[in-house]
Amino acid sequence: MFTFGLSFQTLVMRLIFLLLFVFCSFCGWAQDDILSNLTRKKAGEGTVTIHQDSRLNALLQRTPYANSDEEQSNTVKIAGFRVQVYAGNNSRQARSEAYSIAEKVRTAFPELAVYTHFINPRWICQVGDFRSIEEADMVMRKLKTTGEFKEVSIVRAQINITY
């Protein structure tokens, strides 16, 4: 019998790893462009025509980890600070007030990111992505000097940082 210097178990593990690698590579290659595979003309088969918005094609080509336009443009979420300009209750009126205040902030400070969302049990409107509390404090003071925003405070939040 021949000896290769490796045990039988090591050879089996390497063979399994090689087969797994080949299988995963084939699966990744097969999923690369499903639309071109569907619309490719083949002898003896029918023709598939797809009428769709170009944005759907862009969604199919996105990486599985990107779930928004911000993340697609190299954005990472980290712990930081935002300035909260509104916190209401869970009513429709609170929702409209939150969006109204968001528009006021966008008009007065177009360079700042504005986030309006529902965190149970209230509607929240927050401004900015600040790494330090000092940056958030400067913007909070600017917002207060306008006189339009009454409920201004600094809160800890997950912020979006573009790199």
C-alpha positions in Angstrom: 0.0 0.0 0.0 1.2 3.5 -0.8 1.7 6.1 2.0 1.5 9.8 1.2 2.5 11.1 4.6 -1.2 12.1 5.4 -3.7 10.1 7.2 -6.9 8.8 5.6 -9.0 11.2 7.6 -7.0 14.2 6.4 -7.4 13.2 2.8 -11.1 12.7 3.2 -11.4 16.2 4.9 -9.5 17.8 2.1 -11.6 16.1 -0.5 -14.8 17.2 1.2 -13.5 20.8 1.5 -12.6 20.8 -2.3 -16.0 19.5 -3.2 -17.7 22.1 -1.0 -15.6 24.8 -2.5 -16.5 23.7 -6.1 -20.2 23.5 -5.2 -20.3 27.0 -3.5 -18.4 28.5 -6.5 -20.9 27.0 -8.9 -23.9 28.2 -6.9 -22.5 31.8 -6.8 -21.8 31.7 -10.5 -25.3 30.5 -11.3 -27.0 33.3 -9.4 -24.9 36.1 -10.9 -27.3 37.2 -13.5 -30.7 35.5 -13.4 -32.3 38.0 -15.8 -29.8 37.3 -18.6 -30.3 33.6 -18.1 -34.1 34.0 -18.4 -34.0 36.2 -21.5 -31.2 34.2 -23.3 -32.5 32.7 -26.6 -32.1 28.9 -26.8 -32.8 26.7 -29.7 -36.1 24.9 -29.5 -37.4 27.0 -26.6 -39.7 29.9 -26.3 -38.6 33.5 -25.7 -39.0 35.3 -22.4 -39.4 39.1 -22.4 -39.3 41.0 -19.2 -40.8 44.4 -18.8 -39.7 46.0 -15.6 -38.5 49.1 -13.9 -34.7 49.5 -14.1 -34.6 49.9 -10.3 -35.6 46.3 -9.9 -32.5 45.2 -11.9 -30.4 47.4 -9.7 -31.9 45.7 -6.6 -31.1 42.3 -7.9 -27.5 43.3 -8.4 -27.0 44.7 -4.9 -25.0 42.9 -2.2 -27.1 41.0 0.3 -25.8 43.2 3.1 -26.9 46.5 1.6 -30.5 47.3 2.5 -30.6 51.0 1.8 -29.1 53.6 -0.5 -27.0 54.9 2.4 -25.4 51.5 3.1 -24.8 51.0 -0.6 -22.7 54.2 -0.6 -20.2 52.9 2.0 -22.0 53.8 5.2 -21.5 52.2 8.5 -23.6 52.5 11.7 -21.8 53.3 15.0 -22.8 54.6 18.4 -23.1 58.4 18.5 -25.4 61.3 19.1 -28.4 63.0 17.5 -30.3 66.1 18.3 -34.0 65.3 19.0 -36.3 68.1 18.0 -39.6 66.3 18.5 -41.1 63.4 20.5 -44.9 62.9 20.3 -47.3 60.1 21.1 -48.6 57.4 18.8 -51.4 59.4 17.2 -51.8 60.5 13.6 -51.5 64.1 14.7 -48.1 63.3 16.3 -47.0 61.7 13.0 -47.9 64.8 11.0 -46.3 67.1 13.5 -43.1 65.0 13.4 -43.0 65.3 9.6 -43.8 69.0 9.7 -40.9 69.7 12.1 -38.7 67.6 9.9 -39.5 69.8 6.9 -38.8 72.9 8.9 -35.4 71.5 9.9 -34.6 70.6 6.3 -35.5 74.1 5.1 -33.5 75.9 7.8 -30.5 73.5 7.8 -30.3 71.6 4.5 -26.8 70.3 5.3 -28.1 68.2 8.2 -29.6 64.7 7.9 -33.1 64.5 9.4 -34.6 61.2 10.7 -38.3 60.8 11.4 -39.5 57.4 12.6 -41.8 55.7 15.0 -40.2 54.2 18.1 -43.0 52.6 20.1 -44.9 54.3 21.7 -44.0 57.7 20.0 -43.1 59.5 16.9 -39.5 60.9 16.9 -37.7 63.5 14.8 -34.0 63.6 15.2 -31.3 65.6 13.4 -27.7 64.8 12.4 -25.1 62.1 12.8 -22.6 63.3 15.4 -19.6 61.3 16.8 -19.1 63.6 19.8 -21.5 65.3 22.2 -19.8 68.6 21.5 -20.7 68.5 17.8 -24.3 67.7 18.8 -24.3 70.5 21.3 -23.3 73.1 18.7 -26.1 72.1 16.4 -28.6 72.0 19.3 -27.7 75.6 20.2 -28.3 76.7 16.6 -31.6 74.9 16.5 -32.7 76.6 19.8 -31.7 80.1 18.5 -34.2 79.8 15.6 -37.0 79.8 18.2 -39.1 77.3 16.1 -38.0 74.2 17.9 -39.0 73.9 21.6 -38.3 70.3 22.5 -34.6 70.2 21.6 -32.3 67.7 23.4 -29.3 65.5 22.7 -29.8 61.7 22.6 -27.6 58.7 22.1 -28.3 56.9 18.8 -26.9 54.6 16.2 -25.6 57.1 13.6 -24.6 56.7 9.9 -21.0 57.5 9.0 -20.0 57.5 5.4 -16.4 56.5 4.7 
